Every structure is written in C-alpha cells, then in structure tokens.
Amino acid sequence: MTEKEQIEQQIREVLATETRAIPLSDRLFSPGGLFGQLAETEAERRLLVQSPLFKEAQRRLSTLQQQEAAEFGQAVQQAAGAVSDSGYRLKMELTQ
C-alpha cells in the first residue's frame, strides 16, 4: 500500500468514526491534517478538492456541524426556559 493509499484509508476511518465537527475538521483539514499530506502544490490541491473523497469529507463535516448547531439550539432553549423566571443569568464558557 502506498503512502497516499494509507492516508486515504486514515481519512476514511476518521469519516467513519469521528462524531464531532471540530475534531473531524482538525484531523482532516487543518494545516497538518490528512488532506494536507495528500497535496503539496497548488495544482495538487486543486485536483484534491475535486476528488470524491474530499467532497465526502466536506459533506460529513457539514452534516456534523448542522447536527451540533441543532443540539446547541435545543440546549439554549431548554436553559433559557429553565432560568428565564428564576432571576439567574446563564453564562457559557468554552471548556478544554
């Protein structure tokens, strides 16, 4: 198996197993991500973004982002309903 085939297999594994948008995006699309390892030149990147695997990854990321946005919206509605008459303020912080 070539290095390219190994990276493509890793991408497929990430697509099949990752359930959160940010970790998926980081592993695939960040500067050190798997897709970056497949294309070094601008010409290679232009070809890569047209590939079925790249398009599948974009669709998966979009789906996860939409799911997480819907879940977040539901959580905000529930929290707002729970504290709206209590006199408390809801504060959200990013956890690491």
N, CA, C and O of each residue as an XYZ file, in Angstrom:
384
protein
N       0.849     -1.180      0.000
C       0.000      0.000      0.000
C       0.893      1.241      0.000
O       1.819      1.345      0.804
N       0.611      2.174     -0.899
C       1.405      3.396     -0.988
C       1.059      4.337      0.165
O       0.057      4.154      0.855
N       1.901      5.335      0.355
C       1.649      6.327      1.411
C       0.324      7.055      1.164
O      -0.432      7.322      2.098
N       0.057      7.371     -0.104
C      -1.198      8.038     -0.458
C      -2.385      7.162     -0.078
O      -3.357      7.654      0.495
N      -2.318      5.896     -0.385
C      -3.409      4.972     -0.050
C      -3.589      4.845      1.462
O      -4.713      4.735      1.951
N      -2.485      4.860      2.193
C      -2.569      4.796      3.660
C      -3.258      6.037      4.219
O      -4.092      5.930      5.118
N      -2.921      7.198      3.700
C      -3.535      8.444      4.161
C      -5.019      8.448      3.808
O      -5.852      8.841      4.625
N      -5.349      8.015      2.604
C      -6.758      7.948      2.211
C      -7.532      6.987      3.114
O      -8.685      7.252      3.454
N      -6.915      5.884      3.500
C      -7.560      4.943      4.416
C      -7.766      5.599      5.784
O      -8.815      5.419      6.403
N      -6.785      6.351      6.256
C      -6.931      7.067      7.529
C      -8.089      8.060      7.448
O      -8.859      8.200      8.399
N      -8.209      8.740      6.323
C      -9.306      9.695      6.127
C     -10.642      8.968      6.210
O     -11.565      9.439      6.874
N     -10.748      7.833      5.545
C     -11.998      7.062      5.590
C     -12.329      6.621      7.014
O     -13.494      6.621      7.414
N     -11.310      6.250      7.771
C     -11.523      5.845      9.172
C     -12.023      7.020     10.008
O     -12.928      6.862     10.826
N     -11.438      8.188      9.803
C     -11.885      9.383     10.527
C     -13.337      9.684     10.168
O     -14.145      9.984     11.046
N     -13.666      9.607      8.895
C     -15.034      9.876      8.458
C     -16.025      8.886      9.067
O     -17.164      9.247      9.363
N     -15.601      7.663      9.249
C     -16.480      6.629      9.784
C     -16.608      6.685     11.303
O     -17.611      6.228     11.852
N     -15.612      7.234     11.987
C     -15.604      7.138     13.452
C     -15.797      8.460     14.189
O     -16.315      8.465     15.305
N     -15.397      9.570     13.597
C     -15.465     10.850     14.321
C     -16.905     11.353     14.345
O     -17.578     11.407     13.316
N     -17.358     11.715     15.527
C     -18.748     12.137     15.702
C     -18.888     13.617     16.031
O     -20.001     14.087     16.270
N     -17.779     14.367     16.047
C     -17.845     15.793     16.340
C     -17.155     16.583     15.230
O     -16.139     16.158     14.679
N     -17.726     17.733     14.920
C     -17.275     18.521     13.767
C     -15.857     19.071     13.928
O     -15.044     18.950     13.012
N     -15.554     19.664     15.062
C     -14.240     20.310     15.207
C     -13.098     19.301     15.155
O     -12.130     19.525     14.427
N     -13.173     18.196     15.901
C     -12.084     17.223     15.766
C     -11.953     16.656     14.353
O     -10.841     16.426     13.878
N     -13.083     16.431     13.680
C     -13.035     15.940     12.305
C     -12.348     16.972     11.414
O     -11.468     16.625     10.626
N     -12.739     18.222     11.533
C     -12.138     19.288     10.738
C     -10.643     19.395     11.005
O      -9.848     19.515     10.073
N     -10.265     19.351     12.269
C      -8.845     19.447     12.618
C      -8.040     18.304     12.012
O      -6.978     18.528     11.431
N      -8.542     17.088     12.145
C      -7.788     15.922     11.666
C      -7.687     15.877     10.147
O      -6.712     15.364      9.597
N      -8.699     16.417      9.474
C      -8.697     16.326      8.016
C      -8.222     17.590      7.314
O      -7.459     17.508      6.351
N      -8.661     18.764      7.781
C      -8.488     19.986      7.001
C      -7.498     20.996      7.583
O      -7.181     21.979      6.912
N      -7.005     20.795      8.785
C      -6.055     21.750      9.365
C      -4.744     21.707      8.574
O      -4.530     20.780      7.793
N      -3.864     22.699      8.766
C      -2.603     22.711      8.007
C      -1.805     21.396      8.115
O      -1.154     20.989      7.153
N      -1.853     20.751      9.256
C      -1.147     19.478      9.396
C      -2.051     18.281      9.213
O      -1.666     17.154      9.524
N      -3.249     18.516      8.712
C      -4.248     17.455      8.586
C      -3.959     16.486      7.446
O      -3.040     16.672      6.649
N      -4.777     15.455      7.407
C      -4.551     14.379      6.450
C      -4.655     14.839      4.992
O      -3.863     14.404      4.155
N      -5.612     15.707      4.678
C      -5.710     16.168      3.288
C      -4.488     16.993      2.901
O      -4.050     16.950      1.752
N      -3.945     17.729      3.833
C      -2.738     18.497      3.559
C      -1.548     17.619      3.220
O      -0.636     18.034      2.505
N      -1.567     16.401      3.742
C      -0.481     15.461      3.456
C      -0.600     14.866      2.056
O       0.367     14.328      1.519
N      -1.791     14.967      1.470
C      -2.005     14.415      0.136
C      -1.634     15.375     -0.979
O      -1.389     14.942     -2.105
N      -1.588     16.665     -0.692
C      -1.337     17.647     -1.749
C      -0.352     18.695     -1.252
O      -0.615     19.409     -0.285
N       0.770     18.771     -1.925
C       1.799     19.733     -1.521
C       1.785     20.996     -2.377
O       2.072     22.085     -1.881
N       1.456     20.859     -3.644
C       1.468     22.009     -4.543
C       0.055     22.530     -4.764
O      -0.925     21.849     -4.461
N      -0.037     23.730     -5.288
C      -1.351     24.307     -5.578
C      -2.101     23.461     -6.609
O      -3.310     23.265     -6.489
N      -1.403     22.973     -7.595
C      -2.039     22.138     -8.625
C      -2.591     20.857     -8.010
O      -3.692     20.427     -8.353
N      -1.829     20.248     -7.103
C      -2.307     19.036     -6.431
C      -3.530     19.336     -5.572
O      -4.467     18.541     -5.515
N      -3.516     20.489     -4.906
C      -4.664     20.871     -4.063
C      -5.909     21.105     -4.913
O      -7.014     20.738     -4.513
N      -5.736     21.708     -6.075
C      -6.880     21.939     -6.968
C      -7.519     20.610     -7.394
O      -8.743     20.494     -7.459
N      -6.694     19.633     -7.676
C      -7.210     18.310     -8.037
C      -7.852     17.626     -6.834
O      -8.902     16.994     -6.952
N      -7.217     17.758     -5.692
C      -7.704     17.094     -4.483
C      -9.100     17.561     -4.100
O      -9.942     16.740     -3.734
N      -9.364     18.857     -4.177
C     -10.680     19.361     -3.755
C     -11.799     18.922     -4.691
O     -12.975     19.069     -4.361
N     -11.448     18.390     -5.846
C     -12.449     17.868     -6.769
C     -12.670     16.364     -6.597
O     -13.549     15.788     -7.239
N     -11.887     15.736     -5.746
C     -11.967     14.282     -5.590
C     -13.219     13.876     -4.808
O     -13.701     14.632     -3.965
N     -13.736     12.692     -5.090
C     -14.905     12.198     -4.352
C     -14.654     12.093     -2.845
O     -15.557     12.353     -2.051
N     -13.436     11.716     -2.446
C     -13.136     11.589     -1.014
C     -13.191     12.946     -0.317
O     -13.722     13.048      0.790
N     -12.654     13.982     -0.945
C     -12.691     15.320     -0.352
C     -14.126     15.817     -0.249
O     -14.517     16.400      0.762
N     -14.906     15.585     -1.292
C     -16.305     16.013     -1.281
C     -17.102     15.259     -0.220
O     -17.973     15.837      0.431
N     -16.809     13.982     -0.045
C     -17.460     13.195      1.011
C     -17.111     13.767      2.384
O     -17.973     13.870      3.257
N     -15.858     14.134      2.569
C     -15.422     14.703      3.840
C     -16.121     16.039      4.106
O     -16.516     16.313      5.239
N     -16.272     16.856      3.092
C     -16.974     18.127      3.258
C     -18.433     17.895      3.652
O     -18.964     18.584      4.523
N     -19.078     16.919      3.007
C     -20.477     16.612      3.346
C     -20.597     16.122      4.786
O     -21.512     16.517      5.509
N     -19.675     15.266      5.196
C     -19.705     14.740      6.570
C     -19.507     15.872      7.571
O     -20.208     15.930      8.581
N     -18.574     16.762      7.306
C     -18.344     17.897      8.190
C     -19.588     18.771      8.268
O     -19.989     19.184      9.357
N     -20.190     19.051      7.141
C     -21.399     19.871      7.112
C     -22.529     19.217      7.914
O     -23.230     19.893      8.668
N     -22.700     17.922      7.751
C     -23.734     17.195      8.494
C     -23.499     17.295      9.991
O     -24.429     17.564     10.751
N     -22.264     17.080     10.419
C     -21.950     17.172     11.855
C     -22.165     18.587     12.376
O     -22.670     18.766     13.485
N     -21.789     19.589     11.595
C     -21.989     20.977     12.018
C     -23.480     21.278     12.180
O     -23.879     21.932     13.144
N     -24.286     20.814     11.260
C     -25.732     21.043     11.345
C     -26.329     20.338     12.561
O     -27.169     20.908     13.258
N     -25.904     19.111     12.815
C     -26.397     18.381     13.986
C     -26.021     19.100     15.271
O     -26.848     19.254     16.170
N     -24.774     19.537     15.354
C     -24.316     20.215     16.563
C     -25.010     21.557     16.748
O     -25.309     21.942     17.879
N     -25.269     22.270     15.666
C     -25.990     23.542     15.763
C     -27.411     23.312     16.268
O     -27.911     24.074     17.095
N     -28.060     22.259     15.770
C     -29.419     21.944     16.227
C     -29.413     21.556     17.705
O     -30.279     21.993     18.463
N     -28.452     20.748     18.114
C     -28.344     20.354     19.521
C     -28.077     21.568     20.413
O     -28.640     21.688     21.501
N     -27.220     22.453     19.942
C     -26.920     23.656     20.702
C     -28.165     24.525     20.841
O     -28.449     25.045     21.920
N     -28.898     24.676     19.757
C     -30.130     25.465     19.801
C     -31.129     24.899     20.790
O     -31.772     25.652     21.521
N     -31.266     23.588     20.822
C     -32.170     22.951     21.776
C     -31.704     23.183     23.205
O     -32.513     23.471     24.088
N     -30.410     23.060     23.433
C     -29.864     23.265     24.780
C     -30.087     24.700     25.243
O     -30.418     24.937     26.405
N     -29.908     25.654     24.338
C     -30.117     27.055     24.689
C     -31.582     27.303     25.021
O     -31.889     28.001     25.987
N     -32.481     26.741     24.235
C     -33.909     26.906     24.522
C     -34.271     26.305     25.875
O     -35.012     26.918     26.643
N     -33.765     25.128     26.173
C     -34.056     24.489     27.451
C     -33.495     25.311     28.605
O     -34.168     25.521     29.614
N     -32.271     25.769     28.450
C     -31.642     26.542     29.513
C     -32.350     27.876     29.707
O     -32.561     28.313     30.838
N     -32.714     28.518     28.615
C     -33.403     29.807     28.717
C     -34.746     29.638     29.409
O     -35.146     30.474     30.219
N     -35.436     28.557     29.089
C     -36.718     28.293     29.740
C     -36.562     28.001     31.218
O     -37.417     28.371     32.023
N     -35.482     27.344     31.575
C     -35.268     26.965     32.969
C     -34.879     28.153     33.842
O     -35.190     28.176     35.033
N     -34.203     29.135     33.258
C     -33.715     30.246     34.077
C     -34.435     31.562     33.812
O     -34.139     32.560     34.469
N     -35.361     31.591     32.882
C     -35.962     32.867     32.495
C     -36.693     33.559     33.644
O     -36.642     34.785     33.748
N     -37.355     32.819     34.487
C     -38.108     33.423     35.572
C     -37.408     33.304     36.921
O     -37.964     33.716     37.938
N     -36.228     32.762     36.948
C     -35.562     32.499     38.215
C     -34.707     33.658     38.714
O     -34.306     33.668     39.878
N     -34.423     34.622     37.865
C     -33.565     35.733     38.264
C     -32.090     35.435     38.073
O     -31.249     36.264     38.422
N     -31.755     34.276     37.529
C     -30.364     33.916     37.279
C     -29.999     34.207     35.835
O     -30.860     34.249     34.955
N     -28.712     34.407     35.606
C     -28.197     34.639     34.264
C     -27.408     33.410     33.832
O     -26.680     32.822     34.631
N     -27.551     33.031     32.594
C     -26.840     31.891     32.040
C     -25.548     32.382     31.401
O     -25.571     33.284     30.564
N     -24.410     31.786     31.799
C     -23.121     32.148     31.233
C     -22.506     30.895     30.619
O     -22.424     29.848     31.261
N     -22.075     31.019     29.363
C     -21.462     29.878     28.681
C     -19.977     30.125     28.524
O     -19.553     31.218     28.148
N     -19.180     29.092     28.817
C     -17.742     29.180     28.673
C     -17.241     27.982     27.890
O     -17.810     26.894     27.979
N     -16.180     28.177     27.126
C     -15.565     27.122     26.371
C     -14.743     26.245     27.309
O     -13.932     26.749     28.086
N     -14.953     24.948     27.235
C     -14.161     24.026     28.040
C     -13.079     23.412     27.170
O     -13.256     23.274     25.959
N     -12.015     23.062     27.749
C     -10.887     22.467     27.000
C     -10.873     20.980     27.162
O     -10.002     20.308     26.610
